[in-house]
């Protein structure tokens, strides 16, 4: 199987590509139905000529490329709709019906506080594009409306958790408008496992009731139903505890709380001289 990953240098793309490479290097693994030959990486420094070649050979496409914090709002549609359209046109040129996975966003529900989200509207437009493409060609698509993703990424960019971890670890200022604000988090390792499930045809399906995920066997969307809903205040309290106490003192919390353990490992990755 040849796999194309667009947005290969982003947080999810980097983790996914590394996981695919590690999987390919291991002879005895737990997913014998998956065989990975080539991994094509496409990102902002790649050329459209390279993408053209990749589209002629790919058996599976993970479209993780996108724009979420542009300087010009018009770039939302350019990055989140026009690029996927170009990608689809490349596949069509080679009559390639490779499965396409789309990294969309919960903001594409356009529900609640996301009702006026330009980012959400661009993602929704891309979803509709893929649904139409699937109906036209019969190609399999897998659209994931991801919530906030928790993993190592550039601080002060698009991950509040990464920013808080970096700030506390490096004694930098940070701002919380409301400690009671709840966020839904998907841990990067769980997301990656979900992508391997997709390669095996074992993905979970769902529909949406507003922003709420409703598992449904024949749902139009896909999901990784292992998320954590937590308040910003609870996250900050844990991070401050990590800063104040030794690892031994934290053992009772870390051994009994999976989320705390994962947050602690993420926090450690931002401490200077620790990677």
N, C-alpha and C positions, 0 to 999 in steps of 0.2 A: 504494500500500500504506500502510495506517495501522498504526503500531507503538505498542504500549503497553509501557512500561518501568516495572516496579514496583521500589522501592528505588533510585529514580533519582538520589538524592544520595549514595549510597555510592561507594566507590572504583570498582567495576566499573560501576555505573550512570552515574556522572558521565562516565567515559571513553567508555562506549557511546553515551550521548545526544550528547555532543560529536562523536563520530565520525559518527553519523547526520546531525547537522546540517551538518557539513562536507561529507559526501558529497552531501547534497541540494543544497548551494550550488554544487557543481561541475558544470558542464554536460557536460564530456567526461571520463569516468572509465573505469576498467578493468573494471567490472562492469555492463555494459549491461542485464543481465536484471533488475536491481534498480531499482525506482522507489519512492521514499519520498515520501509526501504529508504526512501528519500524524504527529507524534511526541507521544504522550501521556505525560506524566511524573507518576508517582504515588509519593509518599513519606509520611513520618510526618505532615507538615503538610497533606496532602491530605485531602479528605473522601470518605466512602463514596458520597456522591451523585455526586461527580466520577468515582469508579471505575465506578459504574453506567453513566454516560454513555460512558466509555471502552470498557467491555465491549460496548456496543451497536455500536461502530464499528470496533473493532480487527480487523485481519486477522492480526496476529502479536503474541504476548505473550512478553516476556522477564521472567520472574518472578525478580528478583534480591533481592526483599525477604526479610528473615529476621532472626533473633535468634541471636547467638553468644556474648554475654557478659552475660546478664541478672543482675539482682540476686536474682531469685527463680527457681529452676530450673523452676518451673511455666511460666514464660514461654517456654521452649523450644518446647513444643507449641503455645502460643498463637500465636507468631510464625511458626513453621516448618511448622505443620500447619493450624491453624484459619484463618489468613489465606488460604492457597492454596485451602482448601475454599470459603471465601466467594467467592474469585475465580472458581472453577469454577462455583459456583452462579449467579453473575452472568452468565457466558457462556451457561449453560444457559437462563437466563431469556429470552435473545434468540436462542436456537437458533444461537448463534455457534460454529462449529467452527474457530475460529482455531488455528493451531499454537501450542503452549505450550512454551517453553524453561524448564527449571528449573535454577537454580543450586544444586546439591546439593554434597556434600562427600565427600572420600575417607573421612571418618569414618563415613559411612553404610554402609561395608562391614562395620562392627562386627567387624573383624578385628584381631588383634594387640593393640597398645596402645589401640586404639579400642573394644575389646570392651565396656567399661563407660561409653562416652560417651553422656551424656544428649542432647547436641547431635546426635550421630550417629543416635541412636534417633529423634529428632524428624524429622531429614532422611529417614531410611529410611521412616518413616510417610508422609511427603509423597510420596516416590517411589511407594510402593504405591498411594496415592490417585490419582496421575496415571496409573499403569498401568491401574487399574480404570476410570478415566474414559475413557481411550483405547479400551479394549475395549468399553465401553458405547456410546460415541458414534462411534467411528471417527476421532476427531480425532487429528492427528499430535502427538506429544510428543517432546521432545528433552531427556533428562536428562543433565546433566554433573556428574560427581563431581570437582570441582576440587581439586587439591592446594593448597599454599600459593601465593598469588598475589603476584607481585612488582610493585609499582607505588607511586606516591605516595599515601600514606594517613596518617591520624592516628597519630602515634607513641604508644607505650605503650598500644596498644589491642589489635588482633588480628593485627598483622603484625610478626613478629620482625625481618625484614629492614629494614622502615621504621624500627623502633625503634633498631636498631643504626646505621643511616645517620644518623638524627637525633642520636643520642647522640655519635657520633664527630665529626660536623660541628659540634656545639655544645659539645664538651668536657664532656659529661654522663656520669655513671656508668652502667654497664650490667652485667648479670650473665649469665654463661654457665655452666651447670652442668656441661656436658660438651662440650669442643671437638670431639669425634669424632662427635657426634650428626649424622646425615644428614637433610637435608630435601629434598623435591622441590619445585621452584619452577616456576611457569608465569608467564612475563612478560606483563604486561597487554596489550602491543601484539599478541602472538601470540594471546591470548584474543580480542581484538576481531576480528582477522582470521578466527578460527574462527567468530565469530558472523555475519560476512558470508558465510562459506561456508555456514552453516546457512540463511541467507536464500535462497541460490542452490540449496539442495538438494544441496550437495556436502559435507555434514558427514561426519566420520569416525565409525565405530561401533566398539564394543568390548564386552567382558565383563570380569569381574574374577576373578582368582585370588588370594583374600585381598585385599591392598591393591595388587596388581600389575595394571596395565592390560594387557589382551590384545586387540590389534586383531583385529576380526572383522567381516567385511563386513555380516553380518546381525545384529550384536550388539544387545542391548536398550538399551544406553547409548550416549551420544555422548562424544567426547573431543577435546581439542586435543593431539595427540601430540608437542608440542615443549616438552619440559620439561628442567630441569637438576637433577641430583642432586649436592649439594655438602654439605660439612660446615660447621657453624657456625664452626669454627676457620678454615677457608679464607676464609669471608666476612669475618671480623674482620681477618685478615691483609691482605686486599685493602683494606679500609677504612682501616686504619692506614697503608698505603702511600700511599693517596690523600691522607691528611692531611699526610704528611711530605714528599711530593715534588711538584714543579711538574708542570704538564700536559706540558711538553716531556720531562721525565724519565720520565713515565709512558707516553709514546708507544709504546715497544716492547710493553708489556703490553696497552694499549688497542687497538692495531692488530691484534694477533694473537689476542685473546681476546674473543669476542662477549659472554660473560657479564660479564667485567670491564668492558667498555665500557658495558653497560647498568647495571651496579651503580654505576659512576662517575657516570653521568648522574642516577641516582636520588639518590646522595650529594650532588651539587651542588644538587639541589632543596631540600635541608634547610639549606644554608648561609645564614645571615642575609643578607637583602638580595639574595638570588638566588632567582628563581622560574622 
